Protein backbone atom coordinates (compact mmCIF):
# COMPACT_ATOMS: atom_id res chain seq x y z
CA UNK A 1 0.00 0.00 0.00
CA UNK A 2 1.11 3.55 -0.63
CA UNK A 3 0.50 6.32 1.89
CA UNK A 4 1.21 9.92 1.11
CA UNK A 5 2.19 12.48 3.68
CA UNK A 6 3.81 12.12 7.04
CA UNK A 7 2.90 9.08 9.10
CA UNK A 8 3.24 8.75 12.84
CA UNK A 9 4.45 5.71 14.70
CA UNK A 10 2.37 3.68 17.12
CA UNK A 11 3.67 0.85 19.27
CA UNK A 12 1.04 -1.72 20.20
CA UNK A 13 1.36 -4.54 22.69
CA UNK A 14 -0.37 -7.66 21.44
CA UNK A 15 -1.71 -10.69 23.21
CA UNK A 16 -2.30 -14.13 21.70
CA UNK A 17 -5.71 -13.19 20.30
CA UNK A 18 -4.28 -10.08 18.63
CA UNK A 19 -1.40 -12.11 17.17
CA UNK A 20 -3.90 -14.59 15.75
CA UNK A 21 -5.96 -11.76 14.26
CA UNK A 22 -2.86 -10.16 12.74
CA UNK A 23 -1.83 -13.47 11.27
CA UNK A 24 -5.26 -14.00 9.70
CA UNK A 25 -5.33 -10.44 8.34
CA UNK A 26 -1.90 -10.78 6.73
CA UNK A 27 -1.48 -14.37 5.54
CA UNK A 28 -1.99 -14.64 1.81
CA UNK A 29 -3.19 -11.04 1.50
CA UNK A 30 0.04 -9.23 0.78
CA UNK A 31 -0.69 -6.93 3.74
CA UNK A 32 2.02 -6.16 6.24
CA UNK A 33 1.26 -6.19 9.95
CA UNK A 34 1.21 -2.38 9.83
CA UNK A 35 -1.25 -2.49 6.92
CA UNK A 36 -3.47 -4.87 8.89
CA UNK A 37 -3.47 -2.61 11.94
CA UNK A 38 -4.26 0.46 9.80
CA UNK A 39 -7.04 -1.48 8.06
CA UNK A 40 -8.57 -2.65 11.35
CA UNK A 41 -8.33 0.80 12.92
CA UNK A 42 -10.01 2.47 9.94
CA UNK A 43 -12.74 -0.20 9.90
CA UNK A 44 -13.39 0.40 13.60
CA UNK A 45 -13.52 4.16 12.99
CA UNK A 46 -15.94 3.71 10.07
CA UNK A 47 -18.15 1.52 12.28
CA UNK A 48 -18.14 4.22 14.98
CA UNK A 49 -19.13 6.89 12.43
CA UNK A 50 -21.97 4.71 11.13
CA UNK A 51 -23.22 4.10 14.68
CA UNK A 52 -23.14 7.84 15.36
CA UNK A 53 -25.01 8.57 12.11
CA UNK A 54 -27.67 5.99 12.99
CA UNK A 55 -28.07 7.51 16.46
CA UNK A 56 -28.37 10.99 14.91
CA UNK A 57 -30.98 9.72 12.43
CA UNK A 58 -33.00 8.12 15.25
CA UNK A 59 -32.79 11.30 17.30
CA UNK A 60 -33.88 13.47 14.37
CA UNK A 61 -36.69 11.10 13.41
CA UNK A 62 -38.12 11.57 16.89
CA UNK A 63 -37.77 15.38 16.80
CA UNK A 64 -41.10 16.93 15.77
CA UNK A 65 -39.52 20.35 15.16
CA UNK A 66 -36.89 18.85 12.87
CA UNK A 67 -39.53 16.85 11.00
CA UNK A 68 -41.58 20.03 10.45
CA UNK A 69 -38.50 21.87 9.20
CA UNK A 70 -37.61 19.07 6.77
CA UNK A 71 -41.19 19.06 5.45
CA UNK A 72 -41.07 22.85 4.97
CA UNK A 73 -37.81 22.53 3.03
CA UNK A 74 -39.22 19.74 0.89
CA UNK A 75 -42.29 21.83 0.11
CA UNK A 76 -40.10 24.84 -0.71
CA UNK A 77 -38.10 22.63 -3.10
CA UNK A 78 -41.31 21.21 -4.60
CA UNK A 79 -40.59 17.62 -3.65
CA UNK A 80 -43.28 17.14 -0.99
N, C-alpha and C positions, 0 to 999 in steps of 0.2 A: 504494500500500500504506500501511497505517496501522500505526505502531509506537508502543506506549505506553512510558512510562518514559523515562529519560535514555539517550541514545545517545552513544557516543564517536565520535571522528573518526579515520579511518585514511587516510593518504596512501599510494598505491601507484604505483610506477613501472611503466609498461607498455611492452612491446616490441610489435613488429608482430603477432605471434601473439596476444598478449593483446588488442590492439585489434580484431583480427578476431573473436575470441571474444566480446568485449563487444558488437560490432556485431551479431553473430548472435543474441545473447541479448536484445537490446533491440529490434531492428527488427521492427515490426509486433506487438509484444507488449504495448506500453503500459508496459513496465518502464523505469525510469531506469537509468543506469549503476550508481548506488549499489544499486538493487534487484538488478541482475544480479550484482554482486559479493557481496551478502549471500546471494542464492540459491545461488551457486556455493560459497561458503564453508560454508553449512549443509549442502549436498549432500555436500561433502568430509568434513565432520564426521560426518554420518550414515553414510557409507561406512566411516569409521574405526571407529565404534562397532559396526557390523555385522561388520567383520573381527575386532575384539576379541571379540565374542560368539561367533563361529564358532571362534576359537582356544580360548576358554574351554570351549566345548562339546566340542571335540576332546580337550582336556586332561582334562576330567571323564569323558568316555567311556572313556578309557584308565586311569582311576584305580579300581582294584578296591575300595578302601575306600569311595570315594564311591558306587560302584554298589551295594555292600552296604547302605549307609545309605539310599539311595533306595528299595531294595527293602523294607527294614524299615519305612520310612515308608509306602510303598504298602500293605503288609500291615496296618499299624496302621490305615490309613484304609479298609481293606477293598476296595481297588481292584486288588490283585495276587493 
